Amino acid sequence: MRIKLMATCTAAASMLVLSGCGDNVTDPTPENYAKAINAGLEKRGCLGIGFASNNLYSHDDVFPVKIDRNGKDVEVARALEAAGLVTLKADKAHRMFDFVKSPLRDVYTVELTEAGKKALKSADRRYFCICDREVERIESAEDPVEVRGRRFVKVTYSWKAVNARDWTKTEAASALPEVKETLAGGSGMRISLKLMKEGWVW
């Protein structure tokens, strides 16, 4: 049975994540759920934007990378360039499966700047961090259930963007749909938490 979490708390619904109803970390409270989810979000790291996936010039997922000069990746590349994360250099190259004697294609070679290196989630992926996440509100939770001696609870929460990276505030970057959607946050996120000795964990 789905329960209304506010039945055991006195805080307003908009303040659910701040309104724990007990001091015991194992209690099934919105505060304890929010702490568990925030810990899980921190472990998972930033949300970001990938670049040049399914690249036709290299199997690697690292920089530098070549992209078609009139291809689908150019808009993002220009925004990242304006944000100071990459540089674009006009170049020519074969795709991986082009015949050796076929004409070279017009491409950009995209390289990282020092700021770009710092913005990457990891050095082995073309993935730039946009922001971190934090629980904004516990929307609902079901009654905890016991399965094979462990207690579990299904929780639905909303999150907000925190620690937005400076590069996302540039005009070109902030106009990218991926950046807009990520910074807008999310709701209706449904997960399962498990009760351990140290409290609820994701």
C-alpha positions in Angstrom: 0.0 0.0 0.0 1.3 3.4 -0.9 1.5 5.7 2.0 1.5 9.5 2.3 4.8 10.4 3.9 3.4 13.5 5.5 1.2 11.4 7.8 4.1 11.0 10.1 5.7 14.4 9.7 4.6 17.9 10.4 6.6 19.9 7.8 5.1 21.2 4.6 5.3 18.9 1.5 7.8 21.2 -0.2 10.2 20.8 2.8 10.0 17.0 2.9 13.7 16.4 2.6 14.4 18.6 5.5 11.9 17.2 7.9 13.0 14.0 9.4 10.7 12.6 12.0 13.2 10.7 14.1 16.9 10.5 14.9 17.3 6.8 14.1 19.0 6.3 10.7 17.1 3.1 10.1 13.7 4.8 10.5 11.5 4.9 7.3 11.5 8.7 7.0 11.7 11.1 4.1 14.9 12.5 5.6 16.6 9.1 5.8 15.5 8.3 2.2 16.8 11.6 0.9 20.2 11.0 2.6 20.4 7.6 1.0 19.5 8.9 -2.4 21.9 11.8 -2.2 24.7 9.5 -1.2 23.9 7.3 -4.3 23.7 10.4 -6.6 27.1 11.5 -5.3 28.6 8.1 -6.1 27.2 8.1 -9.6 28.8 11.5 -10.3 27.8 14.3 -12.5 25.2 14.4 -15.3 26.7 15.7 -18.5 26.7 15.7 -22.3 28.4 13.2 -24.5 30.2 14.3 -27.7 30.7 12.6 -31.0 29.3 9.2 -30.1 29.3 6.6 -32.8 32.2 8.4 -34.4 33.1 7.4 -38.0 36.7 8.3 -37.8 37.8 6.4 -34.6 36.7 3.6 -32.3 38.2 5.5 -29.3 36.1 7.6 -27.0 38.8 10.1 -26.3 40.2 13.4 -27.7 41.3 14.5 -30.1 38.5 13.4 -32.4 37.5 14.2 -36.0 34.0 15.1 -37.0 32.4 15.9 -40.3 32.5 19.6 -41.0 28.8 19.7 -41.9 27.7 16.8 -39.6 25.4 16.5 -36.6 28.2 17.1 -34.1 29.1 20.6 -35.3 26.5 22.5 -33.3 27.6 21.0 -30.0 31.3 21.4 -31.0 30.8 25.1 -31.7 29.0 25.5 -28.3 31.9 23.7 -26.5 34.4 25.9 -28.4 32.6 29.0 -27.4 32.6 27.8 -23.8 36.4 27.3 -24.0 36.4 23.5 -23.7 37.6 22.6 -27.1 39.3 24.0 -30.3 38.3 23.2 -33.8 40.8 22.9 -36.6 39.8 22.5 -40.3 41.3 19.2 -41.6 40.8 16.4 -44.0 40.6 12.7 -43.3 39.3 9.3 -44.3 36.6 7.6 -42.3 37.5 4.2 -40.8 35.9 2.2 -43.6 36.7 4.5 -46.6 38.8 3.1 -49.4 42.3 4.3 -49.2 42.1 5.9 -52.7 38.7 7.6 -52.0 38.8 11.4 -51.6 39.6 12.8 -48.2 36.6 14.3 -46.4 36.3 17.8 -44.9 36.4 17.5 -41.2 37.3 19.3 -38.0 39.8 18.0 -35.6 38.5 18.7 -32.1 41.0 19.0 -29.3 40.6 19.6 -25.6 41.7 22.8 -23.9 42.9 22.8 -20.3 39.5 23.9 -19.2 38.0 21.1 -21.3 40.2 18.5 -19.5 38.9 19.7 -16.2 35.3 19.5 -17.3 35.4 15.9 -18.4 33.9 13.3 -16.1 36.8 11.0 -16.9 39.8 11.1 -19.2 38.7 8.0 -21.1 35.3 9.4 -22.2 34.1 12.3 -24.3 31.6 13.3 -21.7 31.5 16.8 -20.1 30.0 17.4 -16.7 27.0 19.7 -16.7 26.0 19.6 -13.0 25.6 17.4 -9.9 22.2 16.3 -8.5 20.5 16.6 -5.2 17.2 15.4 -3.9 14.7 18.2 -4.0 11.7 16.4 -2.6 10.6 12.9 -1.6 7.3 12.6 -3.6 6.1 9.3 -2.2 7.1 6.0 -0.8 5.5 2.6 -0.3 5.5 0.7 3.0 8.8 -1.1 3.5 8.7 -4.8 2.7 10.9 -7.7 3.9 12.6 -10.0 1.3 14.9 -12.8 2.4 15.6 -11.1 5.7 16.3 -7.7 4.2 14.0 -4.6 4.2 13.4 -2.7 1.0 11.3 0.3 0.2 10.3 1.9 -3.2 10.7 5.6 -3.2 9.8 8.3 -5.8 11.7 11.5 -5.7 12.5 14.7 -7.6 15.9 16.2 -8.0 17.4 19.6 -8.7 20.7 20.6 -10.4 23.5 21.8 -8.1 27.0 22.8 -8.8 26.3 23.7 -12.4 29.6 24.0 -14.2 30.7 27.5 -15.3 30.9 26.5 -19.0 27.1 25.8 -19.0 26.5 29.5 -18.3 27.9 30.7 -21.7 25.2 31.7 -24.2 26.0 29.0 -26.7 26.2 26.2 -24.2 23.1 27.2 -22.3 21.1 27.1 -25.5 21.9 23.4 -26.1 18.8 21.2 -25.4 20.8 18.7 -23.4 22.1 21.4 -21.1 18.7 23.0 -20.7 16.9 19.8 -19.9 19.6 18.7 -17.4 19.7 22.0 -15.5 15.9 21.9 -15.3 16.0 18.9 -12.9 13.7 15.9 -12.9 10.8 14.3 -11.1 9.0 11.0 -10.8 12.3 9.2 -10.3 11.5 5.8 -8.8 14.1 3.6 -7.1 14.4 0.9 -4.4 16.4 1.4 -1.2 17.7 -1.3 1.0 18.1 -1.1 4.8 21.5 -1.9 6.1 23.0 -1.6 9.6 24.2 2.0 8.8 20.8 3.0 7.4 19.1 3.1 4.1 21.2 2.7 1.0 20.7 2.8 -2.7 
